[in-house]
Amino acid sequence: MTIRITWARAAAAILALALAGLLFAWSGVFNIAASSGHWKITDWFLHWTMRNSVRTHAAFTAPDDPKAKEGLVSAAGLFKASCTSCHGAPGVRPLPVMQAATPPAPNLSINAREWTDKQIFWILKHGVKYTGMPGWAAKDRDDEVRRMVAFVRLLPEMTPATYRSLTEVPGVTEAKIATCAGCHGADGRGRGQPDMPVLGGQSPAYLRAALEAYATGKRQSAVMANAAATLTPEDMTRLADHFAAMPGIGGVKPSGSTEAAKIDREGLPKVQLPACASCHAPGKPYPVLAGQRASYIAQRLRNWRGDATVVDARKSQSTMPVIARRIPEDMIDPLAQYFAGR
């Protein structure tokens, strides 16, 4: 007997399969427990799909320069605080409870070799669905992602001693201060890292406001948001007072090109660029720039220039993206060096 296939019968079969699937899901028979694991074929299929997705999306959306060339301390600090519990680190085992996930987080000392820099960048920035891998907590901070790419790339050859040197500063006993000193240094000078600001000499009120802004998401930084998230108001006051009291900014006279000095004192009225000194001077509620690290100023200005989402400073929590785009590109480095006193 020949069964004739018609459009009506095909539609009915599809509907029956859909209803059977819904009935199966409704029944609760399917075991979603992480402790049950996956069938080998399911595990292979999910990883195969994930790898294909990462390969395709990274090829088209990841930047051509996905890895930073310097500034590993901040990435190492975030890795220690947020990633080691799942992935472990050189000389540090992952937490057993995290390894009981389905799927468990991979050992990056081995797994990092299997991905290109662009693919690592894409995974770090966007995360992976249906795993414990989150997306980057600050969507506009590709500079932070690049530094983490560089750090992860070094993990296969990194020794425990090197890892400790990147994440720890000896001689600091108070726990909260030690956590901050891991990146900012015991003296608040940023351990010589180009992406770290000098904190010493800044206003305590400004430093405390910055911590609050990072904790609430008003300022974008996955590194600082993670560090500030668990701080109490008393912690913030203590840390701000501690680092502000250190020598650092202050006593440095800006010097450099005449054009940079003009931007500082007068701005560029033709492009509606206000004078830097109108906000960034002692006694004002904004950071003092005189004596700040030149590389840090230049990096922050370039990052703000790329924030095209802020088009009107009057409607934003931060005026800096708009202001930074009004600074001529060829003046960013001279201006940063001017404030650093070079």
TORLORO-835455 format. One record per residue (C-alpha): residue in three letters; x, y, z negated. Coordinates in pm, 1 decimal. Each point is the difference from the previous one (the first is absolute). Example, Ala and Ser with C-alpha at 12.3 -4.5 7.8 and 13.67 -1.06 7.14 Angstrom:
! residues 2
<r><type>Ala</type><x>1230.0</x><y>-450.0</y><z>-780.0</z></r>
<r><type>Ser</type><x>137.0</x><y>344.0</y><z>66.0</z></r>
END
This chain:
! residues 342
<r><type>Met</type><x>0.0</x><y>0.0</y><z>0.0</z></r>
<r><type>Thr</type><x>138.6</x><y>339.4</y><z>95.6</z></r>
<r><type>Ile</type><x>-55.7</x><y>293.1</y><z>-234.5</z></r>
<r><type>Arg</type><x>-50.6</x><y>318.1</y><z>190.2</z></r>
<r><type>Ile</type><x>181.6</x><y>297.8</y><z>-154.9</z></r>
<r><type>Thr</type><x>-201.9</x><y>319.9</y><z>20.5</z></r>
<r><type>Trp</type><x>59.8</x><y>347.5</y><z>-138.7</z></r>
<r><type>Ala</type><x>-277.3</x><y>-57.8</y><z>-251.4</z></r>
<r><type>Arg</type><x>155.5</x><y>-322.1</y><z>-126.3</z></r>
<r><type>Ala</type><x>345.1</x><y>159.6</y><z>-19.2</z></r>
<r><type>Ala</type><x>-137.5</x><y>291.9</y><z>-200.6</z></r>
<r><type>Ala</type><x>-184.3</x><y>-239.3</y><z>-229.0</z></r>
<r><type>Ala</type><x>319.5</x><y>-200.5</y><z>-58.1</z></r>
<r><type>Ile</type><x>196.7</x><y>313.1</y><z>-84.4</z></r>
<r><type>Leu</type><x>-274.2</x><y>115.3</y><z>-236.6</z></r>
<r><type>Ala</type><x>-5.6</x><y>-341.9</y><z>-167.1</z></r>
<r><type>Leu</type><x>377.7</x><y>7.7</y><z>-51.4</z></r>
<r><type>Ala</type><x>-19.3</x><y>352.3</y><z>-144.2</z></r>
<r><type>Leu</type><x>-275.8</x><y>-103.2</y><z>-239.4</z></r>
<r><type>Ala</type><x>197.1</x><y>-308.4</y><z>-102.1</z></r>
<r><type>Gly</type><x>300.8</x><y>218.8</y><z>-72.7</z></r>
<r><type>Leu</type><x>-207.9</x><y>238.0</y><z>-210.3</z></r>
<r><type>Leu</type><x>-154.8</x><y>-293.1</y><z>-184.9</z></r>
<r><type>Phe</type><x>347.9</x><y>-140.1</y><z>-72.0</z></r>
<r><type>Ala</type><x>119.9</x><y>337.6</y><z>-131.1</z></r>
<r><type>Trp</type><x>-317.0</x><y>42.8</y><z>-208.7</z></r>
<r><type>Ser</type><x>36.3</x><y>-343.8</y><z>-154.5</z></r>
<r><type>Gly</type><x>327.1</x><y>87.6</y><z>-168.6</z></r>
<r><type>Val</type><x>149.0</x><y>-337.0</y><z>96.7</z></r>
<r><type>Phe</type><x>307.9</x><y>164.2</y><z>152.6</z></r>
<r><type>Asn</type><x>274.3</x><y>21.9</y><z>-264.1</z></r>
<r><type>Ile</type><x>155.1</x><y>347.7</y><z>-7.5</z></r>
<r><type>Ala</type><x>223.6</x><y>-73.0</y><z>-300.3</z></r>
<r><type>Ala</type><x>359.0</x><y>112.0</y><z>48.9</z></r>
<r><type>Ser</type><x>104.3</x><y>-312.0</y><z>-191.0</z></r>
<r><type>Ser</type><x>-143.4</x><y>-219.2</y><z>278.6</z></r>
<r><type>Gly</type><x>246.4</x><y>134.6</y><z>258.4</z></r>
<r><type>His</type><x>-53.3</x><y>-32.1</y><z>375.2</z></r>
<r><type>Trp</type><x>-3.1</x><y>-300.3</y><z>224.9</z></r>
<r><type>Lys</type><x>327.7</x><y>-14.5</y><z>192.1</z></r>
<r><type>Ile</type><x>-178.1</x><y>72.9</y><z>327.7</z></r>
<r><type>Thr</type><x>-177.2</x><y>298.8</y><z>-158.6</z></r>
<r><type>Asp</type><x>325.1</x><y>132.3</y><z>-146.5</z></r>
<r><type>Trp</type><x>173.7</x><y>-34.9</y><z>337.0</z></r>
<r><type>Phe</type><x>-284.8</x><y>168.4</y><z>187.0</z></r>
<r><type>Leu</type><x>-22.1</x><y>296.6</y><z>-237.9</z></r>
<r><type>His</type><x>376.1</x><y>61.0</y><z>6.5</z></r>
<r><type>Trp</type><x>10.3</x><y>-43.1</y><z>378.4</z></r>
<r><type>Thr</type><x>-279.4</x><y>255.1</y><z>37.5</z></r>
<r><type>Met</type><x>170.2</x><y>240.0</y><z>-242.0</z></r>
<r><type>Arg</type><x>335.2</x><y>-19.9</y><z>177.0</z></r>
<r><type>Asn</type><x>-158.8</x><y>58.7</y><z>339.5</z></r>
<r><type>Ser</type><x>-190.5</x><y>299.9</y><z>-136.0</z></r>
<r><type>Val</type><x>307.8</x><y>153.8</y><z>-161.4</z></r>
<r><type>Arg</type><x>207.3</x><y>-53.0</y><z>314.0</z></r>
<r><type>Thr</type><x>-257.5</x><y>168.2</y><z>223.5</z></r>
<r><type>His</type><x>-88.6</x><y>293.8</y><z>-223.3</z></r>
<r><type>Ala</type><x>360.3</x><y>69.7</y><z>-99.9</z></r>
<r><type>Ala</type><x>106.3</x><y>8.3</y><z>364.5</z></r>
<r><type>Phe</type><x>-251.8</x><y>274.1</y><z>81.1</z></r>
<r><type>Thr</type><x>-34.3</x><y>201.8</y><z>-321.7</z></r>
<r><type>Ala</type><x>319.1</x><y>-28.0</y><z>-207.1</z></r>
<r><type>Pro</type><x>255.5</x><y>278.2</y><z>56.8</z></r>
<r><type>Asp</type><x>315.9</x><y>-64.4</y><z>198.9</z></r>
<r><type>Asp</type><x>205.2</x><y>106.5</y><z>-303.5</z></r>
<r><type>Pro</type><x>-162.6</x><y>-216.5</y><z>-270.7</z></r>
<r><type>Lys</type><x>299.9</x><y>-22.4</y><z>-233.5</z></r>
<r><type>Ala</type><x>158.2</x><y>278.6</y><z>-204.1</z></r>
<r><type>Lys</type><x>377.5</x><y>30.4</y><z>-4.3</z></r>
<r><type>Glu</type><x>25.4</x><y>116.5</y><z>-361.9</z></r>
<r><type>Gly</type><x>-193.9</x><y>55.5</y><z>-319.6</z></r>
<r><type>Leu</type><x>-51.3</x><y>-352.8</y><z>-132.0</z></r>
<r><type>Val</type><x>-32.7</x><y>83.8</y><z>-370.7</z></r>
<r><type>Ser</type><x>-361.1</x><y>120.5</y><z>17.7</z></r>
<r><type>Ala</type><x>-99.6</x><y>-305.4</y><z>205.6</z></r>
<r><type>Ala</type><x>177.5</x><y>-229.5</y><z>-246.4</z></r>
<r><type>Gly</type><x>-179.3</x><y>169.3</y><z>-290.0</z></r>
<r><type>Leu</type><x>-340.6</x><y>-52.7</y><z>157.6</z></r>
<r><type>Phe</type><x>87.8</x><y>-358.5</y><z>90.4</z></r>
<r><type>Lys</type><x>99.5</x><y>-71.8</y><z>-360.1</z></r>
<r><type>Ala</type><x>-318.8</x><y>153.4</y><z>-137.8</z></r>
<r><type>Ser</type><x>-249.9</x><y>-138.7</y><z>251.2</z></r>
<r><type>Cys</type><x>141.4</x><y>-285.6</y><z>205.4</z></r>
<r><type>Thr</type><x>219.8</x><y>-219.9</y><z>-216.9</z></r>
<r><type>Ser</type><x>-292.2</x><y>-153.1</y><z>-189.2</z></r>
<r><type>Cys</type><x>-111.0</x><y>-165.9</y><z>325.5</z></r>
<r><type>His</type><x>315.0</x><y>-23.5</y><z>213.1</z></r>
<r><type>Gly</type><x>276.4</x><y>-13.7</y><z>-256.7</z></r>
<r><type>Ala</type><x>331.1</x><y>176.6</y><z>59.4</z></r>
<r><type>Pro</type><x>371.4</x><y>-86.2</y><z>-4.0</z></r>
<r><type>Gly</type><x>47.5</x><y>-161.6</y><z>-340.9</z></r>
<r><type>Val</type><x>-369.3</x><y>45.6</y><z>-89.4</z></r>
<r><type>Arg</type><x>-261.7</x><y>-273.1</y><z>38.2</z></r>
<r><type>Pro</type><x>-358.0</x><y>82.5</y><z>99.0</z></r>
<r><type>Leu</type><x>-267.2</x><y>-42.9</y><z>-264.4</z></r>
<r><type>Pro</type><x>-145.9</x><y>-353.5</y><z>3.3</z></r>
<r><type>Val</type><x>-355.5</x><y>133.8</y><z>-16.0</z></r>
<r><type>Met</type><x>59.2</x><y>196.8</y><z>322.2</z></r>
<r><type>Gln</type><x>144.0</x><y>-302.8</y><z>172.7</z></r>
<r><type>Ala</type><x>-327.4</x><y>-182.2</y><z>-76.7</z></r>
<r><type>Ala</type><x>-175.9</x><y>218.5</y><z>258.3</z></r>
<r><type>Thr</type><x>-116.0</x><y>-135.9</y><z>335.5</z></r>
<r><type>Pro</type><x>213.0</x><y>71.7</y><z>188.6</z></r>
<r><type>Pro</type><x>291.2</x><y>66.9</y><z>-239.6</z></r>
<r><type>Ala</type><x>221.7</x><y>296.7</y><z>80.4</z></r>
<r><type>Pro</type><x>310.6</x><y>-99.9</y><z>197.2</z></r>
<r><type>Asn</type><x>359.0</x><y>25.0</y><z>-119.4</z></r>
<r><type>Leu</type><x>119.6</x><y>303.1</y><z>194.8</z></r>
<r><type>Ser</type><x>363.9</x><y>-105.6</y><z>-33.1</z></r>
<r><type>Ile</type><x>-100.1</x><y>-268.9</y><z>249.5</z></r>
<r><type>Asn</type><x>-314.0</x><y>132.8</y><z>165.8</z></r>
<r><type>Ala</type><x>143.1</x><y>340.6</y><z>98.0</z></r>
<r><type>Arg</type><x>222.3</x><y>-168.4</y><z>257.7</z></r>
<r><type>Glu</type><x>-307.6</x><y>-114.3</y><z>191.8</z></r>
<r><type>Trp</type><x>-124.1</x><y>350.9</y><z>84.2</z></r>
<r><type>Thr</type><x>132.7</x><y>292.5</y><z>202.3</z></r>
<r><type>Asp</type><x>36.9</x><y>345.1</y><z>-155.4</z></r>
<r><type>Lys</type><x>-311.2</x><y>121.8</y><z>183.6</z></r>
<r><type>Gln</type><x>-201.5</x><y>-295.5</y><z>-125.5</z></r>
<r><type>Ile</type><x>115.3</x><y>53.4</y><z>-359.4</z></r>
<r><type>Phe</type><x>-97.3</x><y>367.0</y><z>32.2</z></r>
<r><type>Trp</type><x>-347.7</x><y>-92.8</y><z>123.7</z></r>
<r><type>Ile</type><x>-56.8</x><y>-255.4</y><z>-278.7</z></r>
<r><type>Leu</type><x>116.4</x><y>244.3</y><z>-268.2</z></r>
<r><type>Lys</type><x>-212.5</x><y>284.8</y><z>131.0</z></r>
<r><type>His</type><x>-321.0</x><y>-190.7</y><z>72.3</z></r>
<r><type>Gly</type><x>14.0</x><y>-311.0</y><z>-220.8</z></r>
<r><type>Val</type><x>-158.5</x><y>-333.8</y><z>93.0</z></r>
<r><type>Lys</type><x>-366.1</x><y>-86.6</y><z>-48.9</z></r>
<r><type>Tyr</type><x>-99.0</x><y>-302.9</y><z>-208.1</z></r>
<r><type>Thr</type><x>335.6</x><y>-3.0</y><z>-181.0</z></r>
<r><type>Gly</type><x>134.2</x><y>193.6</y><z>-296.0</z></r>
<r><type>Met</type><x>201.4</x><y>229.9</y><z>230.4</z></r>
<r><type>Pro</type><x>-141.7</x><y>356.0</y><z>-26.5</z></r>
<r><type>Gly</type><x>45.2</x><y>286.6</y><z>241.8</z></r>
<r><type>Trp</type><x>230.8</x><y>290.2</y><z>-85.9</z></r>
<r><type>Ala</type><x>-158.2</x><y>213.9</y><z>-270.1</z></r>
<r><type>Ala</type><x>83.7</x><y>331.9</y><z>170.2</z></r>
<r><type>Lys</type><x>-116.0</x><y>-0.7</y><z>361.6</z></r>
<r><type>Asp</type><x>204.6</x><y>304.6</y><z>106.9</z></r>
<r><type>Arg</type><x>334.7</x><y>-109.1</y><z>-144.5</z></r>
<r><type>Asp</type><x>164.5</x><y>-194.8</y><z>281.2</z></r>
<r><type>Asp</type><x>332.7</x><y>121.6</y><z>-138.9</z></r>
<r><type>Glu</type><x>-60.4</x><y>-212.5</y><z>-310.4</z></r>
<r><type>Val</type><x>-95.8</x><y>-300.4</y><z>212.3</z></r>
<r><type>Arg</type><x>322.6</x><y>34.5</y><z>201.2</z></r>
<r><type>Arg</type><x>205.9</x><y>-7.5</y><z>-317.5</z></r>
<r><type>Met</type><x>-180.1</x><y>-313.5</y><z>-116.2</z></r>
<r><type>Val</type><x>66.8</x><y>-163.8</y><z>338.5</z></r>
<r><type>Ala</type><x>370.8</x><y>66.0</y><z>-50.7</z></r>
<r><type>Phe</type><x>-13.9</x><y>-142.7</y><z>-352.8</z></r>
<r><type>Val</type><x>-189.4</x><y>-316.4</y><z>102.2</z></r>
<r><type>Arg</type><x>239.8</x><y>-52.8</y><z>289.0</z></r>
<r><type>Leu</type><x>290.5</x><y>-15.8</y><z>-246.9</z></r>
<r><type>Leu</type><x>-164.7</x><y>-249.0</y><z>-237.7</z></r>
<r><type>Pro</type><x>131.8</x><y>-318.6</y><z>168.3</z></r>
<r><type>Glu</type><x>360.4</x><y>105.3</y><z>-74.5</z></r>
<r><type>Met</type><x>-57.7</x><y>206.3</y><z>-315.0</z></r>
<r><type>Thr</type><x>163.2</x><y>-123.7</y><z>-321.1</z></r>
<r><type>Pro</type><x>-160.9</x><y>31.8</y><z>-344.1</z></r>
<r><type>Ala</type><x>270.6</x><y>248.8</y><z>-96.7</z></r>
<r><type>Thr</type><x>-78.4</x><y>222.4</y><z>299.0</z></r>
<r><type>Tyr</type><x>-370.4</x><y>-17.7</y><z>-76.3</z></r>
<r><type>Arg</type><x>61.7</x><y>105.3</y><z>-361.2</z></r>
<r><type>Ser</type><x>219.8</x><y>287.0</y><z>113.3</z></r>
<r><type>Leu</type><x>-284.2</x><y>129.9</y><z>217.3</z></r>
<r><type>Thr</type><x>-271.6</x><y>-31.9</y><z>-264.2</z></r>
<r><type>Glu</type><x>163.0</x><y>59.8</y><z>-337.5</z></r>
<r><type>Val</type><x>188.9</x><y>280.6</y><z>-171.0</z></r>
<r><type>Pro</type><x>193.2</x><y>-106.8</y><z>-311.2</z></r>
<r><type>Gly</type><x>-9.5</x><y>192.9</y><z>-324.4</z></r>
<r><type>Val</type><x>-365.4</x><y>110.6</y><z>5.2</z></r>
<r><type>Thr</type><x>-192.4</x><y>-160.3</y><z>-285.3</z></r>
<r><type>Glu</type><x>-345.4</x><y>162.8</y><z>8.0</z></r>
<r><type>Ala</type><x>-216.6</x><y>-220.4</y><z>226.2</z></r>
<r><type>Lys</type><x>-195.5</x><y>269.6</y><z>185.5</z></r>
<r><type>Ile</type><x>307.6</x><y>211.4</y><z>62.9</z></r>
<r><type>Ala</type><x>198.7</x><y>-307.3</y><z>106.1</z></r>
<r><type>Thr</type><x>-264.6</x><y>-79.8</y><z>261.3</z></r>
<r><type>Cys</type><x>26.0</x><y>350.2</y><z>147.8</z></r>
<r><type>Ala</type><x>379.0</x><y>3.0</y><z>-30.8</z></r>
<r><type>Gly</type><x>15.9</x><y>-309.3</y><z>221.2</z></r>
<r><type>Cys</type><x>-66.5</x><y>232.7</y><z>294.1</z></r>
<r><type>His</type><x>60.3</x><y>350.9</y><z>-133.3</z></r>
<r><type>Gly</type><x>310.8</x><y>-82.2</y><z>-201.4</z></r>
<r><type>Ala</type><x>65.5</x><y>54.6</y><z>-367.1</z></r>
<r><type>Asp</type><x>93.2</x><y>360.9</y><z>82.5</z></r>
<r><type>Gly</type><x>-301.7</x><y>64.6</y><z>225.1</z></r>
<r><type>Arg</type><x>216.9</x><y>60.0</y><z>305.8</z></r>
<r><type>Gly</type><x>-136.1</x><y>-288.8</y><z>204.8</z></r>
<r><type>Arg</type><x>308.6</x><y>-224.8</y><z>-9.5</z></r>
<r><type>Gly</type><x>139.9</x><y>176.1</y><z>305.7</z></r>
<r><type>Gln</type><x>-280.3</x><y>-132.1</y><z>222.0</z></r>
<r><type>Pro</type><x>-96.6</x><y>227.2</y><z>294.3</z></r>
<r><type>Asp</type><x>-374.4</x><y>-56.2</y><z>-51.0</z></r>
<r><type>Met</type><x>-0.5</x><y>74.5</y><z>-372.8</z></r>
<r><type>Pro</type><x>-53.4</x><y>352.0</y><z>-140.2</z></r>
<r><type>Val</type><x>200.5</x><y>162.2</y><z>-278.0</z></r>
<r><type>Leu</type><x>-237.3</x><y>25.3</y><z>-297.9</z></r>
<r><type>Gly</type><x>218.8</x><y>175.0</y><z>-253.5</z></r>
<r><type>Gly</type><x>-77.6</x><y>368.3</y><z>-39.0</z></r>
<r><type>Gln</type><x>-348.7</x><y>-17.4</y><z>148.4</z></r>
<r><type>Ser</type><x>-291.4</x><y>131.8</y><z>-204.0</z></r>
<r><type>Pro</type><x>-143.9</x><y>-261.4</y><z>-238.7</z></r>
<r><type>Ala</type><x>-348.3</x><y>115.1</y><z>100.1</z></r>
<r><type>Tyr</type><x>77.1</x><y>-61.5</y><z>367.9</z></r>
<r><type>Leu</type><x>145.0</x><y>-347.1</y><z>-64.7</z></r>
<r><type>Arg</type><x>-300.7</x><y>-97.2</y><z>-210.2</z></r>
<r><type>Ala</type><x>-240.3</x><y>130.1</y><z>266.2</z></r>
<r><type>Ala</type><x>188.5</x><y>-201.6</y><z>260.8</z></r>
<r><type>Leu</type><x>-40.4</x><y>-319.5</y><z>-203.1</z></r>
<r><type>Glu</type><x>-372.1</x><y>66.6</y><z>-36.1</z></r>
<r><type>Ala</type><x>-32.1</x><y>64.5</y><z>372.5</z></r>
<r><type>Tyr</type><x>174.5</x><y>-325.6</y><z>86.8</z></r>
<r><type>Ala</type><x>-209.2</x><y>-195.8</y><z>-249.9</z></r>
<r><type>Thr</type><x>-327.2</x><y>133.8</y><z>143.1</z></r>
<r><type>Gly</type><x>99.8</x><y>-23.0</y><z>366.6</z></r>
<r><type>Lys</type><x>11.5</x><y>375.5</y><z>62.6</z></r>
<r><type>Arg</type><x>362.9</x><y>-45.0</y><z>102.3</z></r>
<r><type>Gln</type><x>89.5</x><y>-284.2</y><z>231.4</z></r>
<r><type>Ser</type><x>277.4</x><y>-240.7</y><z>-97.7</z></r>
<r><type>Ala</type><x>-32.9</x><y>-373.2</y><z>-54.7</z></r>
<r><type>Val</type><x>316.8</x><y>8.3</y><z>-210.7</z></r>
<r><type>Met</type><x>-107.9</x><y>281.0</y><z>-230.4</z></r>
<r><type>Ala</type><x>-366.2</x><y>-100.0</y><z>-12.7</z></r>
<r><type>Asn</type><x>103.6</x><y>-340.9</y><z>-127.9</z></r>
<r><type>Ala</type><x>233.3</x><y>155.4</y><z>-258.4</z></r>
<r><type>Ala</type><x>-257.8</x><y>252.7</y><z>-123.6</z></r>
<r><type>Ala</type><x>-309.8</x><y>-222.6</y><z>4.2</z></r>
<r><type>Thr</type><x>40.1</x><y>-139.0</y><z>-351.4</z></r>
<r><type>Leu</type><x>136.5</x><y>312.3</y><z>-169.2</z></r>
<r><type>Thr</type><x>-203.8</x><y>157.6</y><z>-277.1</z></r>
<r><type>Pro</type><x>-21.2</x><y>382.0</y><z>-27.7</z></r>
<r><type>Glu</type><x>248.3</x><y>-23.8</y><z>-287.2</z></r>
<r><type>Asp</type><x>237.2</x><y>-205.8</y><z>215.4</z></r>
<r><type>Met</type><x>-15.1</x><y>260.7</y><z>275.9</z></r>
<r><type>Thr</type><x>76.3</x><y>281.9</y><z>-240.5</z></r>
<r><type>Arg</type><x>290.6</x><y>-192.7</y><z>-152.7</z></r>
<r><type>Leu</type><x>152.5</x><y>-84.3</y><z>339.0</z></r>
<r><type>Ala</type><x>-47.0</x><y>350.7</y><z>138.5</z></r>
<r><type>Asp</type><x>163.6</x><y>158.0</y><z>-304.1</z></r>
<r><type>His</type><x>284.0</x><y>-253.6</y><z>3.8</z></r>
<r><type>Phe</type><x>105.2</x><y>46.3</y><z>361.5</z></r>
<r><type>Ala</type><x>-69.0</x><y>374.4</y><z>18.5</z></r>
<r><type>Ala</type><x>238.3</x><y>57.9</y><z>-291.4</z></r>
<r><type>Met</type><x>293.3</x><y>-149.4</y><z>188.4</z></r>
<r><type>Pro</type><x>248.8</x><y>211.6</y><z>195.1</z></r>
<r><type>Gly</type><x>-61.5</x><y>-0.3</y><z>372.5</z></r>
<r><type>Ile</type><x>-188.5</x><y>266.9</y><z>188.5</z></r>
<r><type>Gly</type><x>81.2</x><y>346.5</y><z>-123.6</z></r>
<r><type>Gly</type><x>303.0</x><y>221.5</y><z>30.9</z></r>
<r><type>Val</type><x>27.8</x><y>-85.7</y><z>370.0</z></r>
<r><type>Lys</type><x>-17.1</x><y>294.1</y><z>236.7</z></r>
<r><type>Pro</type><x>-142.4</x><y>-83.1</y><z>344.6</z></r>
<r><type>Ser</type><x>248.2</x><y>64.7</y><z>275.8</z></r>
<r><type>Gly</type><x>26.1</x><y>-77.2</y><z>367.0</z></r>
<r><type>Ser</type><x>-128.2</x><y>131.4</y><z>328.8</z></r>
<r><type>Thr</type><x>-153.7</x><y>344.9</y><z>31.1</z></r>
<r><type>Glu</type><x>-307.2</x><y>-150.2</y><z>167.8</z></r>
<r><type>Ala</type><x>-57.7</x><y>-236.5</y><z>-294.4</z></r>
<r><type>Ala</type><x>32.3</x><y>288.6</y><z>-244.4</z></r>
<r><type>Lys</type><x>-255.3</x><y>196.2</y><z>200.7</z></r>
<r><type>Ile</type><x>-250.1</x><y>-288.0</y><z>-8.4</z></r>
<r><type>Asp</type><x>48.8</x><y>-28.1</y><z>-376.0</z></r>
<r><type>Arg</type><x>-50.3</x><y>369.5</y><z>-68.7</z></r>
<r><type>Glu</type><x>-228.6</x><y>116.7</y><z>280.5</z></r>
<r><type>Gly</type><x>-141.1</x><y>-304.6</y><z>177.6</z></r>
<r><type>Leu</type><x>-83.6</x><y>17.4</y><z>370.4</z></r>
<r><type>Pro</type><x>-301.0</x><y>228.7</y><z>37.9</z></r>
<r><type>Lys</type><x>-32.9</x><y>-74.2</y><z>373.4</z></r>
<r><type>Val</type><x>-94.1</x><y>-363.3</y><z>-74.8</z></r>
<r><type>Gln</type><x>-171.7</x><y>76.0</y><z>-333.8</z></r>
<r><type>Leu</type><x>275.7</x><y>-167.8</y><z>-200.0</z></r>
<r><type>Pro</type><x>7.9</x><y>147.5</y><z>-352.2</z></r>
<r><type>Ala</type><x>323.5</x><y>66.0</y><z>-183.3</z></r>
<r><type>Cys</type><x>124.7</x><y>-301.1</y><z>-196.0</z></r>
<r><type>Ala</type><x>76.7</x><y>226.5</y><z>-295.6</z></r>
<r><type>Ser</type><x>-365.9</x><y>96.5</y><z>-28.7</z></r>
<r><type>Cys</type><x>-64.4</x><y>-342.6</y><z>-156.6</z></r>
<r><type>His</type><x>331.6</x><y>-170.9</y><z>-70.1</z></r>
<r><type>Ala</type><x>159.9</x><y>222.1</y><z>-259.5</z></r>
<r><type>Pro</type><x>53.9</x><y>-27.0</y><z>-376.9</z></r>
<r><type>Gly</type><x>-314.0</x><y>72.2</y><z>-198.2</z></r>
<r><type>Lys</type><x>-239.7</x><y>-115.6</y><z>272.6</z></r>
<r><type>Pro</type><x>-202.8</x><y>-325.1</y><z>-19.0</z></r>
<r><type>Tyr</type><x>190.9</x><y>-156.2</y><z>289.3</z></r>
<r><type>Pro</type><x>337.6</x><y>-175.5</y><z>9.0</z></r>
<r><type>Val</type><x>317.9</x><y>204.6</y><z>-1.6</z></r>
<r><type>Leu</type><x>195.7</x><y>-70.3</y><z>319.1</z></r>
<r><type>Ala</type><x>330.4</x><y>174.7</y><z>-74.9</z></r>
<r><type>Gly</type><x>242.9</x><y>-278.9</y><z>-87.5</z></r>
<r><type>Gln</type><x>-218.8</x><y>-281.7</y><z>129.3</z></r>
<r><type>Arg</type><x>156.1</x><y>-279.2</y><z>208.8</z></r>
<r><type>Ala</type><x>8.9</x><y>105.2</y><z>366.3</z></r>
<r><type>Ser</type><x>-78.5</x><y>-345.3</y><z>136.0</z></r>
<r><type>Tyr</type><x>-310.5</x><y>-22.7</y><z>-220.4</z></r>
<r><type>Ile</type><x>-134.1</x><y>338.8</y><z>113.7</z></r>
<r><type>Ala</type><x>59.7</x><y>-83.9</y><z>366.5</z></r>
<r><type>Gln</type><x>-165.9</x><y>-342.1</y><z>-27.9</z></r>
<r><type>Arg</type><x>-307.6</x><y>137.7</y><z>-173.9</z></r>
<r><type>Leu</type><x>-40.6</x><y>279.6</y><z>255.2</z></r>
<r><type>Arg</type><x>23.2</x><y>-243.4</y><z>290.4</z></r>
<r><type>Asn</type><x>-247.3</x><y>-235.3</y><z>-162.6</z></r>
<r><type>Trp</type><x>-247.2</x><y>284.2</y><z>-54.2</z></r>
<r><type>Arg</type><x>40.1</x><y>110.7</y><z>362.8</z></r>
<r><type>Gly</type><x>-126.4</x><y>-341.7</y><z>105.2</z></r>
<r><type>Asp</type><x>-316.4</x><y>25.9</y><z>-211.3</z></r>
<r><type>Ala</type><x>-234.1</x><y>109.0</y><z>277.4</z></r>
<r><type>Thr</type><x>-307.6</x><y>-66.6</y><z>-216.9</z></r>
<r><type>Val</type><x>44.3</x><y>331.8</y><z>-179.8</z></r>
<r><type>Val</type><x>-89.6</x><y>277.5</y><z>241.7</z></r>
<r><type>Asp</type><x>-125.0</x><y>268.9</y><z>-237.9</z></r>
<r><type>Ala</type><x>194.6</x><y>72.9</y><z>-316.9</z></r>
<r><type>Arg</type><x>-305.9</x><y>163.9</y><z>-158.1</z></r>
<r><type>Lys</type><x>-190.8</x><y>-331.2</y><z>11.8</z></r>
<r><type>Ser</type><x>280.1</x><y>-222.5</y><z>-125.3</z></r>
<r><type>Gln</type><x>143.9</x><y>-94.4</y><z>-336.3</z></r>
<r><type>Ser</type><x>343.3</x><y>64.2</y><z>152.5</z></r>
<r><type>Thr</type><x>98.4</x><y>295.4</y><z>214.9</z></r>
<r><type>Met</type><x>339.0</x><y>-146.9</y><z>84.9</z></r>
<r><type>Pro</type><x>-95.7</x><y>-201.6</y><z>312.9</z></r>
<r><type>Val</type><x>-124.6</x><y>318.9</y><z>165.8</z></r>
<r><type>Ile</type><x>294.0</x><y>208.6</y><z>-119.8</z></r>
<r><type>Ala</type><x>258.6</x><y>-261.6</y><z>100.3</z></r>
<r><type>Arg</type><x>-131.8</x><y>-9.7</y><z>357.0</z></r>
<r><type>Arg</type><x>56.3</x><y>373.6</y><z>26.8</z></r>
<r><type>Ile</type><x>369.8</x><y>-32.4</y><z>-81.9</z></r>
<r><type>Pro</type><x>201.9</x><y>-35.8</y><z>321.9</z></r>
<r><type>Glu</type><x>144.6</x><y>-350.9</y><z>26.5</z></r>
<r><type>Asp</type><x>351.6</x><y>133.0</y><z>49.9</z></r>
<r><type>Met</type><x>-28.6</x><y>194.8</y><z>-326.6</z></r>
<r><type>Ile</type><x>-91.4</x><y>-290.0</y><z>-230.5</z></r>
<r><type>Asp</type><x>355.9</x><y>-112.9</y><z>-70.0</z></r>
<r><type>Pro</type><x>144.7</x><y>353.7</y><z>-32.2</z></r>
<r><type>Leu</type><x>-285.3</x><y>93.3</y><z>-234.2</z></r>
<r><type>Ala</type><x>52.5</x><y>-311.8</y><z>-212.7</z></r>
<r><type>Gln</type><x>375.0</x><y>66.4</y><z>-19.5</z></r>
<r><type>Tyr</type><x>-67.3</x><y>363.1</y><z>-87.9</z></r>
<r><type>Phe</type><x>-203.0</x><y>-96.0</y><z>-305.1</z></r>
<r><type>Ala</type><x>257.1</x><y>-258.9</y><z>-101.1</z></r>
<r><type>Gly</type><x>256.4</x><y>281.1</y><z>-11.4</z></r>
<r><type>Arg</type><x>210.9</x><y>-117.3</y><z>289.8</z></r>
END
